[in-house]
Amino acid sequence: MADLSEGAAITLRGHGSGLAALLCLAGAVFLWGTSFMATKAALAGFSPMAVIWLRMTLASLTVPVFMRRIPRPEHRRGDWKVLAFLCLMQPCLYFLLEGYAISLTTSAQAGMVSSLVPLFVAVGAWAILGERLSGRCVAGLAVSMTGVAWLSLAGAPAETAPDPALGNLLEVGAMGCAAMYMVVMKRLSARYSTWWLTGMQCVAGAVFFLPGALWTGLPSPASVPPAAWLAVVYLGLFVTLGAFGLYNMAMTFMPAARAALAINLVSPVALVAGWLVLGESMSGMQLAACGVVGAGVWLGRRG
């Protein structure tokens, strides 16, 4: 994998690393933003547990392809505890919460809640790593959470979103797990390849969600709409692996902080994808709530 990374880096620098980094970021944002819509489409034919297990299993099937080319990690005594916590946060609890969240709310609202991740990461880094937490970040988090509460209360139950308030609350929990995962990943990334950790998480997720998928039941393949199958394949092979790889490639050519700014574009992509593909819409009150969430995120990032 090191040889592949070096070769890719040389090629991209030769053809304009700046443009290549922007294209990689655009691809990652597009994949992450459309993942909410794809999950909603997959839930039309599968239970949340089945969707997550199929997604993890498809991604796990690709692990042997690249795992041999990745440098062996520098294991240290006690690392297994940190690795176990990493897997518990993501994919286990993260996908468990998000899978059921999207079954209860719209993909657009879930995508909007995802914009809280950078602020949650700042709080987690303050609590675990002792990093400085500014007053603006705290204020931004408070404003954003107010916007999420408003967004949830303004949402009326519908056939595809039977309980938006509970769904958005579960999505907030999923974002908290994602933030904890990112903070722990920061400790491990110096000694473990991010691709090695990704492969480990895919396999751990496939094992963790198998009992739940069997318990909730797997439908017969013929009874599942083709769109649901396509959505599962898209989530497993493109979003789980592709988005992560493109984002890491972008960070090869620009500072991590600058690359992280692109995460704020995931929410608008999720809103547009939900509207165009699924026909989801928001009321004026909900759009105003989205504006409050966005303002809170902007204020927190300024801090």
Steps between C-alpha positions, in 0.01 A plus 500: 500500500793732569627450144154572362468816711841628389422426136164672524658800671762539224236472228266753661778750566602471136150596382419770751464386857270790587236403246533132586451572872186703428362222280568244773324718757206553266470125449510427874241768578272370225522141626444593865218740415313246286546220755195618696281482191644159409435366851139619478463321164655180638255501793217458248603136463702413811487549875753746646708211638503324164606816317791559737614136493486480119690827476774384736522157336540641149772735622671212687524296180738760359728501806725208386568687174684789664591366846813319378646823365455698821798529739462297819391718792717567803306313766557599860383338818146603583417613145224243477292700750525814289430306181197337660367841608561632148293220348228543764460867409523443125370295330299329779314772692529759224329292231254350749376845600511647150327203338196535725520881491455512123210254524319751726590837343575632153842464342517879464450561872750227593752655262450838663565356846829357369641854484544480880797263468778764495364662816465164675858418403621823662317413822637143494855623441460734798367224726739221395810663354501819706483726195379857540125559465404857412193682622385546140504126447283446808262774387489356148416156635218645712356689202525193276330273752221759531461486123486120505229510769302751292547289187368194683199674654406661166498164320163330466478118487469354150495157339876506434582689822269370775685663793735784393572614857623158613683444171689828530584422863646164397696677224647736760613193695654355184693824442625485859635150433661622177670782688637264766626275220686790338662604827619145571615463139728800555687303768542192284570649158868559582563125531216343301422545132155654456431235232588223748262650756227533236534135403490392862184702559324357195566143616402582859178659379408199284544270801322734745189553287458141378289384801275805469452446127406136559270592790309766304495274196644520151237522225515277194709664227210497254276700735745789534459791255797545263547856630557364853764256373676777308495720809661228713774442243558874476532530878728199539740544210499873434410693815668280764830469312497762225415807708761415763770437238429821309502708817834353611646560154394866521675538837821387331509831312351751746489564876256283690318805639435632152377161380267476800318815388350294216299295753268799537391444138362153580176642643402704191574200277276284721221758480517521119531122455198435722298755303603387151500121546248436776276802458553611860404854590523732799265761636601862541547443873730204436709698250534776756610239757761375252626858478538510879695172494726633225557827687596307813747286307651810337535670839657191654747456215601865534597411855 
